């Protein structure tokens, strides 16, 4: 899947990392450990000494070479899109919180479906339909296993996480909420986790209550706990903030919510791609995520819902596939998840998502999380070197882990100007704007921010290029003062 130019870029990166390793390792191995080592006796059996030294050098270089090949270095060849020039510079892609790139196995899975067994699912007995159905349902089982759902029927495929939240809002929300019921959210939620509940509240008379940030620029979880009462029917929270990079204690929130009879819906779009997520351990009632942020295709996401809840919920959309029987005056509905998957689904995209789950599982989600934790610290620390910068969210420490993203502003430079100059002059892709979190930005006192977000295929070298380019960009705009 790599062109000749793309292979050259990757080979250049690889050889550079090995050269840097040799430059450090070889001199240290050959340097005498004591001045007396240079005496005549040191070379009395020169052939054996040189042989041992040679073996030590080779072994040391080999071990150091393996150590130097970070997860970012070893996975980059799987991502053809990363090996190109943008505006005359080598692409540095740091917009992963918006969407991730797709590895070759995912592209191949899509190609195999459309070239080999493209057909509708659940509706035919011929070979192609049976094959498509098997692969589509296998993808559902893969997702269920990936987040440790107790049954694959607890996974509903949707167009994206936004549709998954709307499904819960219009199905569970409209049928379960009444006037005076309370829904607790934080001001750091994505618009897709706020707007559907505003609509439901307008229709049902339910009340939305919002948790502000504490002094560390993290949603105030102590305040959330204080707000809970028997009126609370639902808590809607992110797992990892797409702006603040903060991680919420979902397991604790679920315990507090269930103690007052409330349900918990978790936006896991920024956690499922980056860390181990176990829905049974978290004990949440609903959880949503998007394929395109976890190396899969666009146009598909999923809803996890506890089986008894899904079975009690009415359909979200009507049509084919979601029915049991249709009469002229009424219809009966299929069991979940079919009840919530009206019409022809995104078959190829689901299969591609299954391939993405396979790819991430082979890498190991704990390995990804550990690597990104170190990369996050490096990004945060490197950004602090930029003059007049403010990074939003908590500072990393022994007790505070940040996700591998930083939203920031530089004094007197608009974030869109930063992002534009970085792209056009340096080939560095970051995001600017409100990141679908306008209430949060208003609370922070800004209209927008710039955001650099990493994934496991990024490296420290990517961060270094970004920081150098950012300093150059800031200097450029400051020159007009």
N, C-alpha and C positions, 0 to 999 in steps of 0.2 A: 504493500500500500504506500511505500515511500518512494518519491521520485529521486532521481540522481542528485538533485540539488538538496533535497531534504536529508538524504543520507550523508551528504558532505557536511551539512550543519551538525548532524548528530555526531559524526566521526570526529569533527573538530572539537566539540565539547568533550567527548570521551578522551581523546588524546591529550587535551589540555589538562584535564583532571589527573591523568596518569603522570604527565610531566611534572605537575606540581607535587605529586606524591613522591616521585623519584628525587626531586630536588631537596626534599626534606629528609627522606628516609636514608638514602645512600650515604650522604656525608656523616650522619649520626652513627651509622653502623661501622664506617671505616675509621672514625676518629679514635685515636688511642685512649684507653681508659685510664692510663697512668703513664707518666713520663718515662719510667723504666722500660715500658713496653717497646721503646725504640732501640734498646740496646742490642748487641750482637746476638745474645742468646735467644732473642725473640725470633730470629730468622734461622736458627740452627737446623730446623727441619722445615724449610720454606715451603716445600710442596704440600705437606699436610696442613700447614697453617693457612696457606692460601686457599686450599680446598675447603677448609672449615669456614674461612671468612666468606668465600664465594657462596657456600650453601646458606650461611646466615643472611647474606645480602639478599639472595633470591627469596628465602622464606620471609624475611622482613618486608621486602617489597610486595610480595604476593599478599601477605596479611594486610598491609597498609592499603594496597590497591583495593582489596575487598571492602575495607572500612570506608575508603573514600567514596566508593560508589553508593551514594545515598539512594533512598527509594526514588527520589526525583530523577537521578541519573539513570537508574536501571529501567524505569518505566517510560521514559520519554520516547524511545523508539516505537512504542505502541500507539503513539498519537501523531498521525501524519500532519495534522494541521499546525502543530507547533514548529515544524521545520520549514519556515518560510520567512521571507523578508516583507516588512510592512513599511511603506514610505522610505525605503532605502536602508532600513535597519532590521536587524534580526528581531523577530517577534518575541516580546516578553508578555505573556498573557497572565494578567492579574485581575481578572474579572470573574472568578469562579463562583462567587456567591450569587451572581446573576445566572450563570449557566456554566456547566463544566464541558470540557471537550470529550470526544468519544474515542475509545481505543479501537484498534483494528478488529478485535474479536466481535465487538458490537456491530461495526460496519459490515462485517462478514455475515453475521447472523441475519441482518436485514436483507442483504443481497441474496442469501440462501433462501429466505422465505419467498421473496418476490420472483426469483428465478426458478425455484424448485417446487414449491407447494402452495403458491398463492391460491387461497380459497376461503370461503366463509366458514365460520365455526359453528358447531352445534346443530347444523341444519342439513347436513348431507351424509350419505353413507359411502360415497366414493372415496378413493384413496387420498386425494388431495385434501378433501374436507376433514377426513379422519386425522391425517397428519397435522394439519393446521390446528385442529381442536386439541390434539395431544400436546402440541408445543405451547399453545396458549394457556392451557390449564397447568402445564408444567411450570410455566413462568409464574403463575399464581402460587404454586407450592414453593418455588424458590424464594419469592418475596416473603411468604409466611415464615419459612425457615430462617430467613435473613434477620427478621426482627423478633423471632421466637414466638410467633402467634401459636395458639394451641391447636388451631385448625385452619386449613387453607380457605375454608368458607368464611373466615373472618376478614378476608382481603377482598375489597371491592375495587376494581379498576375504574379509574375516572380519567378525564382529560388532563387533569393536573391537580395540584393540592388545593387550588382555589375552588374547583368544582367539588372536591371532596368536602371542604368546609361548608359550601353551600348545600350539599346533600344533607349533612347533619342539621344545618339550620332549617331547611325547608321541610325535612322529613321528621326528625326528632323534635326540633325546636317548635314548629308550628303546632304539633300535636301534643306537646308536653308542657309548654309554658303558658302561664295565664297572667293577668294583671297583678302587679305587685311582686312577682317573682324576680329574683336578682341574678344577673350574669356579671361575674367579675373578670376583668381583663387588665392588662397592663398598658401603659401609654407607649410601650415599646413594641407593640404588636404590628405586624404587617397589615396593610390595608385589607387584604383578603380575609384576615381574622377579625376585622372590626366591622366592615360594611355589611356583611350578611346579617350580623347580629343587630345592627341598627335597624335593618329592614324588619327583622323578626320582632324586635321590641316595639316598633311602630304598629305592627299588626296585632300583637298580643297584649300590649300594655306592660310587658316586662321592663325592668329597669337595668340599665348598664352602669356599672361602677368601675372606676379605673384606679389602678395602683400607680403612684408616681415613683420616681427614682429616689434612692438614698444618696448620701454624700459621696459615695464611691461611683456614682452614675450607673447603678444597677437597680432594677426593679426592687422595691422595698418589700421583701418577702415577709418580714415581721408585720408590716402593715396589712398585707394580704391576709395573713392568718387572723388578724384582729377583725377584719371586715366580714369574715365568715359568720353566717347565722343560718337558722332554719329556713330563711327566705332564699338563701343561695341555692340555685338549682344547677348552675353550670359555671365552671372556671375555664376560660380560654387563655392559654399561655403558650409562648414559644419555648422550645427547649434551649436553643442557642439563638441569641439576637443577631440579626443580619446587619446591625449598625454598631452595637456596643460590644459585640464579641463575647458577651457574658453568658454563663451557663446557669440555668435555674435548677433548683433541687426538686425535680418532678416527682420523685418517689415520696418525698415529704408532703408536697402539695396534694398528692392523691390521697394520702392518709388523712390529712386535715379535711379535705373535701368530702370524702366518704363518711367521715364522722358526723357530718351534718346532713347527709343524704344527697349531696351534690355530685354531679358528673364532672369529668375532666376531659377536655379536648386539647391535644398538644399539637402545635405546629412544629413538626420535626424536620422541616426542609433543610435546615442548616446543621442538623445533628446526624441523621441517618447516613448521609454520605461520608461522614468524617469520624465516626466513633461507633462503638458497640451500643446498639439500642435493643433492649430486651423489654417488650411490652408487658410480659407477664411479671417481670421483676418490678417494673415501674407501676404496674397495676392501674394503668390509665384506661378510660372507657373508650376514647377515640384518639386516633393518631393519624396524621396525614403527612405525605411526602411527595416529592416530584421526581420523576425519572431523570429529567434533563439536568438536575443538579448532582446526580450520582452516576455519571458516565453513560447514562441511557439516552434514548431518543426523546425529542420533544413530543408533546401531544398526548402524554400519558402520565398519570400519577396513581396514587392509591390511597384508599381509606382503610385503616384498621378499625374495626369495631368489635366489642365483645359480642359473642354469638347471640346471647339472649336479648341484647339491645337491638341488634340488627333485625332479629326475627319479629320484634314488636313494632318496628317502624314501617310506615306506609311507603309506597313507591315515591321516588323523586321525579321520574319521568315515565310517561306511558308510551307503549308501542310494542314492537316485536321483542321477543327474547325474554321479557320480564313477566310474561303471563303464564298461567297454568291453563286456563280455559277462557275463551272470549265468547260471550253471547251478545245479542243485540241490546239487551238492557243492563248488562253488568259483566264484569270480568273477575276472575280469580287470579291471584298472583303467585309467581314462583317463589321458592325459598331463596334467601340470600345465598350467594351474592347476585344471582341472576336477576332478582327483583330490582336491583339498582343498576343494571347494565342494559338499558333499553337500546334496541337497534344493533346494527353491526358495530362491534367495538374496534378499537385501534389494535388490530391483530399483530401486524408486523412490529408495531411499537412495543407491545407487551412482550413479544419474543425478544426484541432488542433489550428491553429492561431485564429480562431473565438472563441474557448474556452479560449484561453489566453487573448483575448480582454475582454471577459466576466469577467474573474478573475480580471484583472487589474481595470476594471470599478467598480467592487464591492468594491475593496479597495479604489478607488478614486485617480485619478492621482495627484490632488493637495495634498492629504494626503501623497502620495509617495514622491512627490517633497519636501514638508516641512520636512519630516523625513530625507530624504537623504541630505538636505541642512545642517542640524545640524550634521549628521554623517560625512559629508565632512569636516566641520570645525574641528571636533574631530580628524579625520584622519590626516589632515594637521598639526594641533597643536601637535599631538602625534609624528609625524615623525620628527618634529623639535628637539626633544630630542635626536635623533640619531646623534652621533658625525660625523662631516665631510660629512654631507649629503647636496645635492643640489636638491631641488624640482623644477620641471619645470612648467612654467605657472604663472599666477598672484597670489599674496597673497590675501587671503580672507579679506574682510573688509565690512563696512556697505554698500558700493556702489558696491562691487565686490563679486559675488557669483561664487563659483567653483562647478563643477560637483563632484560627489562622487568618484573621482579617483585621484591618484597621480602618476606621472611618476618621477623617481628620479635616482640619482646615488650617490654612496658612494665612497669617494676618495680612490683610490688604490684597489678597489674591483670590479671585473667585474660583471655586472648585472646578467649574466648567472650563475656565481658561487653563487651569492646570492640566486637566484631562486632555484637552484639545492639543496643547503644546507637547505633552508627553507622547501622544500618538503620532502627531505629524513630524516631530523632530527626532524622536527616539524609538518609535515602534513599540512603546510600552502601553498596554491596554489596561486602564483602570476605569472605574465608574464614577460619575458625578451626578448629583441630584439629591432627591429626598429618599431614595431607595424604598419607595412605597411605605414610608413611615413619616408622614407629615406631622402628626401629633407629637411624635418624639422630637422632631427637629424644632418645632415651635417651643417645646418645653426646654430644649437646650439653647434657645435664643438665636437660632440660625435658620436660614431658608433651605440650605443645602450643605452637603459635605462631599468630599472626595473619599473614595474607598478602594483600597487595594486588598484583594482577597486571594488566598493561596489554596492550592490543592496538592495532593501528594506528588504530582509530576513536576511541581516547581522545586527550585533549588535555591541555595544561598546565593549562587551567582545571579539568579533572577532578581533577588532582593538587592544585591549590590548594584546591578545595572539600574534598577528602579531608583534607588537612593541617589546615585550619581546624576541620573536624568532629572530627578525632582529638584535637586540642588541647582542644577543648571537652569531649570525652568523658573524657579523662584528668583534666581539672580537676574534672569532676563527681564522679568516683570518689575523687579525692584529697580532696574536701571532706568525706568521711566519716571521715577519719583523726582 
